[in-house]
């Protein structure tokens, strides 16, 4: 039996949802209720729900841009205008990434067990689905439909995007959503330096230091071509969101005095001025000042992640940890990677020019694209993401393939009695 067929067995079995973990020994001994936050498996409830909602928000943002191109010149109704700020979902993804990656080091005195292991696991986790999505995007662009106005990708694009260097080298674009993947990979390289800073100072000092550096770059950008180019290409404000996520991981694993702070209320207080500024200034100002808007969101997002890591507010966590949102979050990375070419193909190939612009176009595209992109991402993840997420290396993947082969060999067709006897013996 070939490797491809064996791998298909793994794909078919990898999605069998494990049973919910039983209450931890600590909770059983205490006789109290099991909190919906960090279990004995150290999974933070609600994170998958946030990832899933953020990925859907990105899809809606790209649908919005086709329904109201050039917004705010073409005004959208108040109920849809918020979908114009798709960058919000990206900064949430980055902060959640810092939070998730910071949890394990925070529990070990802000140290990795092994830098090599960390690098291998990150590469194994993000690169297989990313490279597969790159191939899918190129096929869709070359052979199905490319968005008008985009530089057509070529062989150089394949190399640059394959090496995650798209923010440094301008080339034809196979998938506009890929810009943030390169930024996140660079933040993975930055993480060890953040941990060293925390060990020598504190998590709060680390976040403040990163913020001070990034704010200085932002202030110098209008007066320096080099700094301005760096802000546009490398989006350093996302480093602050990543650092704030790491800081939130430190709060989630800190002592009771820090964990018991009302982080959810702090998040609400931090949100209020940002919402007020965005409402007063409007969409044009917001899109022209994404750097500062991103930074303004950082305290609220950090406090919210800290609240989530300390199991509060429980009602919201129960909603975010609902089975549907957990499932959506489990393949949110695939949804983010693959949705853009599908949005382009459906928008320009089927809908635009055939449906009235504005709200009718938006509603038709949402009705088509949400189920199509989510369904495709689910299948894509089944092949290119979840097997690599569950089996962290070639050896575990080969072991899973071997385990998947045994039932097929046991219950496969056997022509003779001797074959039946061997099957019974196994």
BAPAVEX-73207 format. One record per residue (C-alpha): residue in one letter; x, y negated, z negated. Coordinates in pm, 1 decimal, decimal comma, m for minus. Example, Ala and Ser with C-alpha at 12.3 -4.5 7.8 and 13.67 -1.06 7.14 Angstrom:
BEGIN
{rest:a; px:1230,0; py:450,0; pz:m780,0} $
{rest:s; px:1367,0; py:106,0; pz:m714,0} $
% end
This chain:
BEGIN
{rest:x; px:0,0; py:0,0; pz:0,0} $
{rest:x; px:145,1; py:m334,8; pz:102,4} $
{rest:x; px:226,5; py:m625,5; pz:m128,0} $
{rest:x; px:m52,5; py:m834,3; pz:29,0} $
{rest:x; px:m313,6; py:m570,1; pz:m50,0} $
{rest:x; px:m177,1; py:m527,9; pz:m401,2} $
{rest:x; px:m190,6; py:m902,5; pz:m452,2} $
{rest:x; px:m555,1; py:m896,0; pz:m347,5} $
{rest:x; px:m623,0; py:m659,9; pz:m639,2} $
{rest:x; px:m465,7; py:m913,8; pz:m875,3} $
{rest:x; px:m679,2; py:m1190,4; pz:m727,6} $
{rest:x; px:m990,6; py:m979,7; pz:m778,1} $
{rest:x; px:m910,0; py:m904,9; pz:m1140,8} $
{rest:x; px:m748,3; py:m1226,1; pz:m1258,2} $
{rest:x; px:m1081,9; py:m1405,1; pz:m1290,1} $
{rest:x; px:m1236,0; py:m1169,8; pz:m1539,9} $
{rest:x; px:m1304,9; py:m1419,8; pz:m1810,5} $
{rest:x; px:m1153,4; py:m1312,5; pz:m2143,1} $
{rest:x; px:m1379,9; py:m1294,3; pz:m2439,2} $
{rest:x; px:m1383,6; py:m1595,2; pz:m2665,1} $
{rest:x; px:m1117,9; py:m1571,4; pz:m2932,3} $
{rest:x; px:m1238,5; py:m1460,7; pz:m3271,5} $
{rest:x; px:m1212,4; py:m1706,1; pz:m3561,3} $
{rest:x; px:m859,3; py:m1736,9; pz:m3689,3} $
{rest:x; px:m755,0; py:m1573,1; pz:m4013,4} $
{rest:x; px:m721,4; py:m1914,4; pz:m4175,5} $
{rest:x; px:m1078,3; py:m2007,3; pz:m4091,6} $
{rest:x; px:m1211,6; py:m1670,2; pz:m4204,6} $
{rest:x; px:m1028,9; py:m1696,3; pz:m4534,6} $
{rest:x; px:m1157,5; py:m2046,7; pz:m4593,1} $
{rest:x; px:m1511,9; py:m1933,5; pz:m4531,7} $
{rest:x; px:m1586,4; py:m2254,4; pz:m4344,2} $
{rest:x; px:m1709,8; py:m2318,0; pz:m3992,8} $
{rest:x; px:m1476,6; py:m2267,2; pz:m3702,3} $
{rest:x; px:m1384,0; py:m2605,0; pz:m3556,7} $
{rest:x; px:m1409,6; py:m2645,0; pz:m3179,5} $
{rest:x; px:m1061,8; py:m2791,9; pz:m3148,0} $
{rest:x; px:m732,0; py:m2610,3; pz:m3173,8} $
{rest:x; px:m790,3; py:m2238,1; pz:m3224,1} $
{rest:x; px:m537,7; py:m1980,6; pz:m3330,6} $
{rest:x; px:m455,1; py:m1954,2; pz:m2959,7} $
{rest:x; px:m381,6; py:m2328,1; pz:m2979,2} $
{rest:x; px:m614,6; py:m2414,2; pz:m2692,4} $
{rest:x; px:m751,5; py:m2763,8; pz:m2733,4} $
{rest:x; px:m1122,7; py:m2746,0; pz:m2661,6} $
{rest:x; px:m1247,4; py:m3003,6; pz:m2415,0} $
{rest:x; px:m927,7; py:m3052,3; pz:m2212,4} $
{rest:x; px:m1048,3; py:m2835,0; pz:m1924,7} $
{rest:x; px:m1373,0; py:m3029,6; pz:m1919,9} $
{rest:x; px:m1183,6; py:m3357,8; pz:m1890,6} $
{rest:x; px:m972,2; py:m3220,9; pz:m1607,4} $
{rest:x; px:m1279,4; py:m3098,3; pz:m1421,7} $
{rest:x; px:m1466,0; py:m3428,0; pz:m1455,4} $
{rest:x; px:m1158,6; py:m3624,5; pz:m1347,9} $
{rest:x; px:m1119,0; py:m3411,8; pz:m1034,1} $
{rest:x; px:m1485,0; py:m3460,7; pz:m942,5} $
{rest:x; px:m1444,3; py:m3836,1; pz:m998,3} $
{rest:x; px:m1158,7; py:m3840,1; pz:m745,1} $
{rest:x; px:m1381,1; py:m3665,1; pz:m489,5} $
{rest:x; px:m1657,3; py:m3920,2; pz:m550,7} $
{rest:x; px:m1405,7; py:m4202,2; pz:m514,8} $
{rest:x; px:m1302,0; py:m4079,9; pz:m170,0} $
{rest:x; px:m1667,5; py:m4040,6; pz:m70,9} $
{rest:x; px:m1730,2; py:m4396,2; pz:m192,6} $
{rest:x; px:m1449,2; py:m4528,5; pz:25,3} $
{rest:x; px:m1616,1; py:m4380,3; pz:335,9} $
{rest:x; px:m1961,5; py:m4506,9; pz:246,1} $
{rest:x; px:m1845,7; py:m4862,3; pz:165,3} $
{rest:x; px:m1516,7; py:m4916,7; pz:352,6} $
{rest:x; px:m1346,6; py:m5238,6; pz:260,4} $
{rest:x; px:m1531,1; py:m5273,9; pz:m71,3} $
{rest:x; px:m1584,1; py:m5527,2; pz:m230,4} $
{rest:x; px:m1631,0; py:m5705,1; pz:105,0} $
{rest:x; px:m1918,9; py:m5463,7; pz:165,4} $
{rest:x; px:m2094,9; py:m5472,4; pz:m171,8} $
{rest:x; px:m2199,4; py:m5143,3; pz:m324,3} $
{rest:x; px:m2492,5; py:m5112,7; pz:m567,1} $
{rest:x; px:m2406,3; py:m5139,9; pz:m934,7} $
{rest:x; px:m2460,1; py:m4767,7; pz:m997,8} $
{rest:x; px:m2196,8; py:m4671,4; pz:m739,3} $
{rest:x; px:m1941,3; py:m4950,8; pz:m775,9} $
{rest:x; px:m1756,2; py:m4774,2; pz:m1057,8} $
{rest:x; px:m1654,4; py:m4495,2; pz:m820,1} $
{rest:x; px:m1424,6; py:m4742,2; pz:m646,5} $
{rest:x; px:m1174,6; py:m4713,1; pz:m932,3} $
{rest:x; px:m1046,7; py:m4364,6; pz:m850,7} $
{rest:x; px:m710,9; py:m4452,1; pz:m1006,2} $
{rest:x; px:m876,6; py:m4405,1; pz:m1346,2} $
{rest:x; px:m902,0; py:m4030,2; pz:m1287,9} $
{rest:x; px:m532,5; py:m4016,4; pz:m1195,8} $
{rest:x; px:m420,9; py:m4189,5; pz:m1514,7} $
{rest:x; px:m639,8; py:m3953,3; pz:m1715,3} $
{rest:x; px:m472,7; py:m3656,8; pz:m1542,3} $
{rest:x; px:m127,1; py:m3796,9; pz:m1622,5} $
{rest:x; px:m211,2; py:m3863,9; pz:m1988,4} $
{rest:x; px:m364,1; py:m3516,8; pz:m2027,1} $
{rest:x; px:m50,7; py:m3369,6; pz:m1870,7} $
{rest:x; px:170,3; py:m3546,0; pz:m2125,5} $
{rest:x; px:m60,2; py:m3433,1; pz:m2405,1} $
{rest:x; px:m66,7; py:m3068,7; pz:m2293,0} $
{rest:x; px:308,9; py:m3049,2; pz:m2237,8} $
{rest:x; px:380,5; py:m3226,3; pz:m2565,6} $
{rest:x; px:180,4; py:m2992,6; pz:m2788,0} $
{rest:x; px:426,0; py:m2701,8; pz:m2796,9} $
{rest:x; px:738,5; py:m2916,9; pz:m2856,3} $
{rest:x; px:552,1; py:m3116,7; pz:m3122,9} $
{rest:x; px:493,6; py:m2795,1; pz:m3317,5} $
{rest:x; px:866,0; py:m2709,7; pz:m3293,3} $
{rest:x; px:1014,4; py:m3034,3; pz:m3415,4} $
{rest:x; px:995,1; py:m3191,5; pz:m3069,1} $
{rest:x; px:1220,2; py:m2931,8; pz:m2909,0} $
{rest:x; px:1185,7; py:m2690,9; pz:m2618,4} $
{rest:x; px:1259,6; py:m2326,1; pz:m2674,1} $
{rest:x; px:1453,4; py:m2352,9; pz:m2348,7} $
{rest:x; px:1482,7; py:m2626,5; pz:m2088,0} $
{rest:x; px:1533,0; py:m2364,3; pz:m1818,9} $
{rest:x; px:1214,2; py:m2185,9; pz:m1923,0} $
{rest:x; px:1021,4; py:m2513,2; pz:m1921,5} $
{rest:x; px:1148,8; py:m2602,7; pz:m1573,9} $
{rest:x; px:1067,9; py:m2256,3; pz:m1440,0} $
{rest:x; px:716,2; py:m2257,4; pz:m1582,3} $
{rest:x; px:638,9; py:m2604,5; pz:m1446,4} $
{rest:x; px:766,5; py:m2513,4; pz:m1100,2} $
{rest:x; px:580,7; py:m2182,1; pz:m1106,0} $
{rest:x; px:263,3; py:m2359,3; pz:m1215,9} $
{rest:x; px:250,4; py:m2650,3; pz:m970,1} $
{rest:x; px:449,2; py:m2551,7; pz:m661,0} $
{rest:x; px:266,9; py:m2244,0; pz:m519,0} $
{rest:x; px:m74,4; py:m2417,3; pz:m500,8} $
{rest:x; px:87,9; py:m2743,5; pz:m392,4} $
{rest:x; px:277,0; py:m2583,8; pz:m103,8} $
{rest:x; px:m31,7; py:m2388,2; pz:m1,0} $
{rest:x; px:m238,2; py:m2708,5; pz:m9,3} $
{rest:x; px:30,4; py:m2882,5; pz:196,3} $
{rest:x; px:m2,8; py:m2612,7; pz:461,8} $
{rest:x; px:m382,5; py:m2641,9; pz:454,5} $
{rest:x; px:m363,0; py:m3021,1; pz:485,2} $
{rest:x; px:m127,8; py:m3001,7; pz:782,7} $
{rest:x; px:m353,4; py:m2755,1; pz:961,1} $
{rest:x; px:m658,2; py:m2975,0; pz:897,9} $
{rest:x; px:m471,8; py:m3284,9; pz:1019,8} $
{rest:x; px:m315,2; py:m3129,7; pz:1328,3} $
{rest:x; px:m594,6; py:m2902,3; pz:1446,3} $
{rest:x; px:m922,8; py:m3024,9; pz:1294,1} $
{rest:x; px:m936,0; py:m3399,1; pz:1232,8} $
{rest:x; px:m695,7; py:m3668,7; pz:1118,6} $
{rest:x; px:m829,1; py:m3985,1; pz:962,7} $
{rest:x; px:m807,6; py:m4284,6; pz:1196,3} $
{rest:x; px:m533,8; py:m4526,7; pz:1096,7} $
{rest:x; px:m308,2; py:m4273,3; pz:924,9} $
{rest:x; px:44,3; py:m4204,5; pz:1044,1} $
{rest:x; px:36,0; py:m3852,8; pz:1185,7} $
{rest:x; px:257,4; py:m3608,5; pz:990,5} $
{rest:x; px:544,9; py:m3440,0; pz:1171,5} $
{rest:x; px:830,5; py:m3205,7; pz:1087,3} $
{rest:x; px:995,8; py:m3468,4; pz:869,4} $
{rest:x; px:670,4; py:m3501,5; pz:675,6} $
{rest:x; px:672,5; py:m3128,5; pz:606,8} $
{rest:x; px:1025,8; py:m3148,1; pz:464,5} $
{rest:x; px:968,1; py:m3463,4; pz:259,4} $
{rest:x; px:637,5; py:m3351,2; pz:113,9} $
{rest:x; px:767,3; py:m3000,6; pz:56,6} $
{rest:x; px:1047,2; py:m3146,1; pz:m156,4} $
{rest:x; px:805,8; py:m3379,4; pz:m342,8} $
{rest:x; px:994,8; py:m3683,0; pz:m215,4} $
{rest:x; px:700,2; py:m3861,5; pz:m54,1} $
{rest:x; px:716,9; py:m4160,8; pz:m286,9} $
{rest:x; px:1081,3; py:m4225,6; pz:m190,8} $
{rest:x; px:1075,8; py:m4155,1; pz:184,7} $
{rest:x; px:801,2; py:m4307,2; pz:402,4} $
{rest:x; px:667,8; py:m4047,3; pz:648,9} $
{rest:x; px:340,4; py:m3943,1; pz:807,6} $
{rest:x; px:79,8; py:m3852,6; pz:547,3} $
{rest:x; px:m85,4; py:m3507,9; pz:550,1} $
{rest:x; px:m286,7; py:m3569,8; pz:232,9} $
{rest:x; px:m313,4; py:m3904,1; pz:53,4} $
{rest:x; px:m390,9; py:m3737,8; pz:m278,7} $
{rest:x; px:m37,1; py:m3594,2; pz:m289,5} $
{rest:x; px:124,8; py:m3921,3; pz:m396,8} $
{rest:x; px:57,5; py:m3853,2; pz:m764,8} $
{rest:x; px:199,6; py:m3498,9; pz:m754,2} $
{rest:x; px:546,5; py:m3638,8; pz:m681,0} $
{rest:x; px:510,4; py:m3887,4; pz:m966,5} $
{rest:x; px:406,1; py:m3615,0; pz:m1208,1} $
{rest:x; px:702,5; py:m3398,0; pz:m1109,5} $
{rest:x; px:932,8; py:m3689,7; pz:m1190,6} $
{rest:x; px:765,4; py:m3726,9; pz:m1529,3} $
{rest:x; px:843,1; py:m3362,2; pz:m1603,1} $
{rest:x; px:1210,1; py:m3450,0; pz:m1558,5} $
{rest:x; px:1163,4; py:m3745,6; pz:m1794,8} $
{rest:x; px:1001,2; py:m3537,6; pz:m2069,6} $
{rest:x; px:1325,1; py:m3401,7; pz:m2226,3} $
{rest:x; px:1453,4; py:m3758,5; pz:m2267,5} $
{rest:x; px:1125,9; py:m3855,4; pz:m2435,9} $
{rest:x; px:1162,9; py:m3566,9; pz:m2681,3} $
{rest:x; px:1520,0; py:m3667,3; pz:m2765,0} $
{rest:x; px:1398,5; py:m4022,0; pz:m2830,5} $
{rest:x; px:1125,6; py:m3891,9; pz:m3059,7} $
{rest:x; px:1371,4; py:m3680,3; pz:m3258,8} $
{rest:x; px:1600,4; py:m3978,9; pz:m3311,0} $
{rest:x; px:1323,4; py:m4230,3; pz:m3382,0} $
{rest:x; px:953,7; py:m4136,6; pz:m3377,6} $
{rest:x; px:674,1; py:m4067,7; pz:m3131,3} $
{rest:x; px:534,3; py:m4418,5; pz:m3178,6} $
{rest:x; px:877,8; py:m4571,4; pz:m3115,5} $
{rest:x; px:919,5; py:m4358,9; pz:m2802,0} $
{rest:x; px:586,5; py:m4476,0; pz:m2656,6} $
{rest:x; px:665,1; py:m4836,9; pz:m2746,4} $
{rest:x; px:1007,8; py:m4811,8; pz:m2582,3} $
{rest:x; px:865,4; py:m4670,3; pz:m2258,6} $
{rest:x; px:594,2; py:m4937,6; pz:m2257,2} $
{rest:x; px:850,7; py:m5215,4; pz:m2311,3} $
{rest:x; px:1064,2; py:m5095,8; pz:m2019,9} $
{rest:x; px:767,2; py:m5058,3; pz:m1785,8} $
{rest:x; px:615,3; py:m5394,4; pz:m1881,8} $
{rest:x; px:953,2; py:m5559,8; pz:m1815,6} $
{rest:x; px:960,4; py:m5404,1; pz:m1468,8} $
{rest:x; px:606,4; py:m5527,8; pz:m1406,5} $
{rest:x; px:693,3; py:m5881,6; pz:m1512,9} $
{rest:x; px:1001,5; py:m5888,5; pz:m1290,9} $
{rest:x; px:826,8; py:m5737,9; pz:m986,9} $
{rest:x; px:679,1; py:m6064,7; pz:m851,1} $
{rest:x; px:1026,8; py:m6220,3; pz:m857,7} $
{rest:x; px:1229,5; py:m5929,6; pz:m717,1} $
{rest:x; px:1178,4; py:m5740,7; pz:m393,3} $
{rest:x; px:1355,7; py:m5437,3; pz:m539,0} $
{rest:x; px:1139,4; py:m5429,2; pz:m851,9} $
{rest:x; px:821,7; py:m5487,6; pz:m653,5} $
{rest:x; px:909,6; py:m5199,9; pz:m420,5} $
{rest:x; px:975,2; py:m4976,5; pz:m722,7} $
{rest:x; px:636,6; py:m5062,5; pz:m871,7} $
{rest:x; px:458,9; py:m4979,9; pz:m546,0} $
{rest:x; px:648,2; py:m4660,4; pz:m466,4} $
{rest:x; px:711,3; py:m4501,4; pz:m805,5} $
{rest:x; px:413,7; py:m4636,6; pz:m1005,6} $
{rest:x; px:608,7; py:m4669,0; pz:m1334,9} $
{rest:x; px:293,1; py:m4757,8; pz:m1527,5} $
{rest:x; px:204,7; py:m4388,0; pz:m1514,8} $
{rest:x; px:510,8; py:m4319,7; pz:m1731,2} $
{rest:x; px:338,4; py:m4512,5; pz:m2009,7} $
{rest:x; px:25,2; py:m4297,2; pz:m1974,4} $
{rest:x; px:241,8; py:m3984,3; pz:m1985,1} $
{rest:x; px:426,5; py:m4108,3; pz:m2294,6} $
{rest:x; px:97,7; py:m4196,4; pz:m2463,4} $
{rest:x; px:m20,7; py:m3841,8; pz:m2394,9} $
{rest:x; px:292,7; py:m3703,6; pz:m2563,5} $
{rest:x; px:230,7; py:m3937,1; pz:m2857,1} $
{rest:x; px:m127,9; py:m3807,3; pz:m2884,8} $
{rest:x; px:12,3; py:m3453,7; pz:m2900,3} $
{rest:x; px:221,8; py:m3563,1; pz:m3197,8} $
{rest:x; px:m89,3; py:m3698,7; pz:m3369,1} $
{rest:x; px:m278,7; py:m3376,7; pz:m3301,2} $
{rest:x; px:m4,7; py:m3172,4; pz:m3470,8} $
{rest:x; px:72,5; py:m3416,0; pz:m3752,9} $
{rest:x; px:m23,6; py:m3395,7; pz:m4119,3} $
{rest:x; px:m374,4; py:m3443,5; pz:m4251,2} $
{rest:x; px:m326,2; py:m3811,1; pz:m4333,5} $
{rest:x; px:m268,1; py:m3897,8; pz:m3968,0} $
{rest:x; px:m509,9; py:m3643,4; pz:m3824,5} $
{rest:x; px:m795,8; py:m3772,9; pz:m4040,6} $
{rest:x; px:m778,3; py:m4120,9; pz:m3893,4} $
{rest:x; px:m1093,8; py:m4211,6; pz:m3691,8} $
{rest:x; px:m923,4; py:m4178,7; pz:m3355,2} $
{rest:x; px:m1253,4; py:m4159,0; pz:m3172,9} $
{rest:x; px:m1357,7; py:m4497,5; pz:m3310,5} $
{rest:x; px:m1015,2; py:m4638,8; pz:m3229,6} $
{rest:x; px:m1069,5; py:m4524,9; pz:m2871,1} $
{rest:x; px:m1403,9; py:m4703,6; pz:m2852,5} $
{rest:x; px:m1254,5; py:m5023,5; pz:m2990,7} $
{rest:x; px:m971,3; py:m5003,5; pz:m2735,6} $
{rest:x; px:m1212,9; py:m4940,5; pz:m2447,7} $
{rest:x; px:m1430,7; py:m5245,5; pz:m2514,1} $
{rest:x; px:m1187,0; py:m5521,1; pz:m2404,7} $
{rest:x; px:m1083,1; py:m5326,7; pz:m2092,6} $
{rest:x; px:m1443,3; py:m5281,2; pz:m1979,5} $
{rest:x; px:m1512,2; py:m5648,7; pz:m2050,4} $
{rest:x; px:m1212,3; py:m5764,6; pz:m1844,9} $
{rest:x; px:m1297,8; py:m5538,7; pz:m1551,6} $
{rest:x; px:m1659,5; py:m5655,4; pz:m1558,4} $
{rest:x; px:m1568,2; py:m6023,1; pz:m1566,0} $
{rest:x; px:m1283,4; py:m6008,9; pz:m1315,6} $
{rest:x; px:m1451,9; py:m5776,7; pz:m1066,7} $
{rest:x; px:m1333,9; py:m5514,2; pz:m819,9} $
{rest:x; px:m1105,0; py:m5735,9; pz:m612,1} $
{rest:x; px:m900,9; py:m5843,1; pz:m913,8} $
{rest:x; px:m891,4; py:m5486,7; pz:m1049,3} $
{rest:x; px:m759,1; py:m5341,3; pz:m722,7} $
{rest:x; px:m498,0; py:m5615,8; pz:m698,0} $
{rest:x; px:m378,3; py:m5555,5; pz:m1054,4} $
{rest:x; px:m380,3; py:m5177,3; pz:m1085,1} $
{rest:x; px:m46,3; py:m5182,7; pz:m1266,5} $
{rest:x; px:m183,0; py:m5388,6; pz:m1556,3} $
{rest:x; px:m524,1; py:m5221,6; pz:m1554,4} $
{rest:x; px:m358,3; py:m4881,3; pz:m1594,5} $
{rest:x; px:m159,8; py:m5008,2; pz:m1892,1} $
{rest:x; px:m472,6; py:m5157,7; pz:m2046,8} $
{rest:x; px:m640,5; py:m4816,2; pz:m2042,3} $
{rest:x; px:m347,0; py:m4641,4; pz:m2214,3} $
{rest:x; px:m440,0; py:m4709,9; pz:m2582,6} $
{rest:x; px:m799,5; py:m4596,7; pz:m2532,9} $
{rest:x; px:m701,5; py:m4277,9; pz:m2350,0} $
{rest:x; px:m430,8; py:m4198,7; pz:m2605,0} $
{rest:x; px:m668,3; py:m4242,7; pz:m2897,7} $
{rest:x; px:m930,4; py:m4029,1; pz:m2723,9} $
{rest:x; px:m681,8; py:m3745,2; pz:m2669,9} $
{rest:x; px:m576,2; py:m3773,0; pz:m3034,4} $
{rest:x; px:m941,5; py:m3745,2; pz:m3135,6} $
{rest:x; px:m983,6; py:m3442,6; pz:m2911,1} $
{rest:x; px:m674,3; py:m3281,4; pz:m3059,6} $
{rest:x; px:m814,1; py:m3330,0; pz:m3410,1} $
{rest:x; px:m1151,7; py:m3176,3; pz:m3313,3} $
{rest:x; px:m1352,3; py:m3496,1; pz:m3313,9} $
{rest:x; px:m1611,3; py:m3599,4; pz:m3216,8} $
{rest:x; px:m1746,8; py:m3247,0; pz:m3231,6} $
{rest:x; px:m2065,6; py:m3315,0; pz:m3038,0} $
{rest:x; px:m1870,6; py:m3449,4; pz:m2740,6} $
{rest:x; px:m1621,5; py:m3164,8; pz:m2760,7} $
{rest:x; px:m1904,2; py:m2912,1; pz:m2741,6} $
{rest:x; px:m2023,3; py:m3080,7; pz:m2421,7} $
{rest:x; px:m1674,9; py:m3093,2; pz:m2268,5} $
{rest:x; px:m1613,7; py:m2732,2; pz:m2367,3} $
{rest:x; px:m1931,7; py:m2605,0; pz:m2203,8} $
{rest:x; px:m1874,8; py:m2302,0; pz:m1985,0} $
{rest:x; px:m1944,3; py:m2484,5; pz:m1656,7} $
{rest:x; px:m1696,8; py:m2762,2; pz:m1732,0} $
{rest:x; px:m1434,5; py:m2516,3; pz:m1858,1} $
{rest:x; px:m1468,0; py:m2324,6; pz:m1533,1} $
{rest:x; px:m1443,7; py:m2642,9; pz:m1326,3} $
{rest:x; px:m1137,4; py:m2751,9; pz:m1519,7} $
{rest:x; px:m966,1; py:m2418,3; pz:m1465,2} $
{rest:x; px:m928,9; py:m2496,1; pz:m1093,3} $
{rest:x; px:m929,1; py:m2877,8; pz:m1109,1} $
{rest:x; px:m571,8; py:m2886,5; pz:m975,5} $
{rest:x; px:m681,5; py:m2698,8; pz:m663,2} $
{rest:x; px:m979,5; py:m2930,8; pz:m624,9} $
{rest:x; px:m751,5; py:m3233,0; pz:m642,7} $
{rest:x; px:m507,1; py:m3082,8; pz:m392,7} $
{rest:x; px:m752,6; py:m2967,9; pz:m126,7} $
{rest:x; px:m1051,0; py:m3203,2; pz:m125,4} $
{rest:x; px:m911,6; py:m3492,5; pz:83,2} $
{rest:x; px:m882,3; py:m3313,7; pz:422,8} $
{rest:x; px:m1232,6; py:m3174,3; pz:377,2} $
{rest:x; px:m1370,6; py:m3519,7; pz:292,2} $
{rest:x; px:m1208,9; py:m3660,2; pz:608,0} $
{rest:x; px:m1333,3; py:m3380,3; pz:833,9} $
{rest:x; px:m1692,4; py:m3398,1; pz:711,3} $
{rest:x; px:m1705,2; py:m3778,0; pz:692,7} $
{rest:x; px:m1557,6; py:m3861,9; pz:1031,9} $
{rest:x; px:m1662,0; py:m3546,6; pz:1211,9} $
{rest:x; px:m2023,1; py:m3506,5; pz:1095,0} $
{rest:x; px:m2168,9; py:m3799,4; pz:902,4} $
{rest:x; px:m2023,3; py:m4141,4; pz:984,3} $
{rest:x; px:m2205,4; py:m4296,8; pz:1279,7} $
{rest:x; px:m2497,2; py:m4056,6; pz:1242,8} $
{rest:x; px:m2626,0; py:m4175,9; pz:904,6} $
{rest:x; px:m2695,7; py:m4534,0; pz:799,2} $
{rest:x; px:m2393,2; py:m4684,4; pz:620,1} $
{rest:x; px:m2391,0; py:m4755,5; pz:249,2} $
{rest:x; px:m2615,2; py:m4566,1; pz:10,6} $
{rest:x; px:m2757,5; py:m4317,1; pz:268,3} $
{rest:x; px:m2405,0; py:m4219,7; pz:377,9} $
{rest:x; px:m2289,4; py:m4188,8; pz:17,4} $
{rest:x; px:m2580,8; py:m3964,4; pz:m82,0} $
{rest:x; px:m2548,7; py:m3741,1; pz:224,7} $
{rest:x; px:m2173,4; py:m3704,2; pz:177,1} $
{rest:x; px:m2213,1; py:m3625,8; pz:m192,8} $
{rest:x; px:m2477,4; py:m3363,5; pz:m115,5} $
{rest:x; px:m2246,2; py:m3195,9; pz:136,1} $
{rest:x; px:m1901,1; py:m3250,6; pz:m6,8} $
{rest:x; px:m1941,7; py:m3177,1; pz:m377,3} $
{rest:x; px:m2050,8; py:m2814,7; pz:m326,2} $
{rest:x; px:m1816,9; py:m2763,9; pz:m29,2} $
{rest:x; px:m1502,2; py:m2902,1; pz:m193,9} $
{rest:x; px:m1571,3; py:m2732,3; pz:m527,7} $
{rest:x; px:m1652,4; py:m2400,2; pz:m361,0} $
{rest:x; px:m1343,6; py:m2414,6; pz:m141,0} $
{rest:x; px:m1123,8; py:m2511,1; pz:m434,6} $
{rest:x; px:m1256,6; py:m2216,3; pz:m634,6} $
{rest:x; px:m1160,4; py:m1973,0; pz:m358,4} $
{rest:x; px:m828,4; py:m2149,0; pz:m299,2} $
{rest:x; px:m745,3; py:m2130,9; pz:m670,4} $
{rest:x; px:m831,4; py:m1761,7; pz:m675,4} $
{rest:x; px:m551,0; py:m1698,5; pz:m427,9} $
{rest:x; px:m290,9; py:m1968,9; pz:m487,2} $
{rest:x; px:m333,7; py:m2104,6; pz:m840,2} $
{rest:x; px:m489,4; py:m1876,7; pz:m1099,9} $
{rest:x; px:m266,6; py:m1570,5; pz:m1040,2} $
{rest:x; px:40,3; py:m1790,9; pz:m1090,8} $
{rest:x; px:m121,4; py:m1955,5; pz:m1391,2} $
{rest:x; px:m194,2; py:m1625,3; pz:m1561,9} $
{rest:x; px:131,8; py:m1447,9; pz:m1469,8} $
{rest:x; px:430,8; py:m1672,7; pz:m1542,1} $
{rest:x; px:696,0; py:m1521,8; pz:m1316,5} $
{rest:x; px:759,8; py:m1256,1; pz:m1054,4} $
{rest:x; px:805,5; py:m982,2; pz:m1312,8} $
{rest:x; px:465,6; py:m1038,8; pz:m1481,8} $
{rest:x; px:301,4; py:m1078,4; pz:m1139,9} $
{rest:x; px:452,7; py:m751,3; pz:m1018,7} $
{rest:x; px:341,3; py:m584,3; pz:m1342,0} $
{rest:x; px:m12,9; py:m713,4; pz:m1284,0} $
{rest:x; px:m1,8; py:m581,3; pz:m928,2} $
{rest:x; px:108,7; py:m239,6; pz:m1055,2} $
{rest:x; px:m168,2; py:m239,6; pz:m1314,7} $
{rest:x; px:m420,7; py:m337,3; pz:m1048,9} $
{rest:x; px:m307,7; py:m55,3; pz:m821,7} $
{rest:x; px:m364,4; py:222,6; pz:m1072,0} $
{rest:x; px:m747,2; py:207,9; pz:m1082,8} $
{rest:x; px:m758,2; py:195,5; pz:m702,5} $
{rest:x; px:m537,7; py:503,2; pz:m675,4} $
{rest:x; px:m732,1; py:683,9; pz:m947,3} $
{rest:x; px:m1072,8; py:627,3; pz:m797,9} $
{rest:x; px:m978,3; py:626,9; pz:m432,1} $
{rest:x; px:m1109,9; py:892,8; pz:m191,1} $
{rest:x; px:m951,3; py:1233,9; pz:m236,2} $
{rest:x; px:m1017,0; py:1497,3; pz:29,6} $
{rest:x; px:m917,6; py:1808,6; pz:m161,7} $
{rest:x; px:m986,9; py:1975,4; pz:m494,4} $
{rest:x; px:m622,7; py:1939,5; pz:m597,6} $
{rest:x; px:m648,4; py:1566,7; pz:m547,5} $
{rest:x; px:m957,6; py:1558,5; pz:m766,4} $
{rest:x; px:m771,1; py:1751,4; pz:m1035,3} $
{rest:x; px:m483,1; py:1505,2; pz:m1027,8} $
{rest:x; px:m726,5; py:1215,5; pz:m1051,7} $
{rest:x; px:m896,8; py:1375,6; pz:m1351,6} $
{rest:x; px:m562,9; py:1432,3; pz:m1519,4} $
{rest:x; px:m475,2; py:1066,1; pz:m1495,3} $
% end
